[in-house]
Amino acid sequence: MPVAYQELNIREYRGKRALDLFVGLFGMIVFLILTPFVALGIKLSSKGPVFFTQKRTGRNGKIFTCYKFRTMVVGEKGPDPETGVPDITVRGDNRIFTFGKFLRFTNLDELPQILNVFKGDMSLVGPRPYPVEECTYWNSMFDDFYYRYAVKPGITGFAQVKGYRGGTLNKELIRKRTDYDLIYTQKNSLLFDIKTIILTVTQMVNLRTNGH
């Protein structure tokens, strides 16, 4: 069954972009202040670059480069060549170094995505962008998964404030996460974004992000 998508009118679209840039400006200031300290922590914990880049699927299926602080040892496995099952990061993954665990727990590893917001690849609020191979995998599992691409992906989203964060191959959990993402596309509005941002900040302050 087709999923309804709430298209923003021009006024709300401009308001959403203004919100992204206005709140994003504060995020950019935090990013610039914290980056030297985060970089030091990463370098002391693991050999390799400070930043991690990955191709992810954005609005209308457009592929873009997503930025994060690196939290894992260098070297990705990639999807299984025989089954196509993607290689994901799970809770307790031994590839995550100690300081990386802190970054993930506090969600500070996502901070560089402020750059994606300013570039226009992402918004502050929207369905989380998955790596390309994960999208391919879940597209084959759910016939409504691609409706997530109707809006820009976000640094945070409705599914995340409901507690659904981190990688998983659990079909039931992804189904629930996708349902929340589709609810967002249906209720897509500037007010919904503001509420989601407030809930996200509250969770971060209370250290209840469920990040891993």
ABEGO torsion letter per residue (X at the ends): XBBBBBBBBAAAAAAAAAAAAAAAAAAAAAAAAAAAAAAAAAAAABBEBABBBBBBBBBGGBBBBBBBBBABBBEBAEBBAAAGBBBBBBBGBAABBAAAAAAAAAGAAAAAAAAAAAAGABBABEBBBBBAAAAAAAAAABAAAAAAAABBBBABBAAAAAGBBEBBABAAAAAAAAAAAAAAAAABBAAAAAAAAAAAAAAAAAGAAGBX
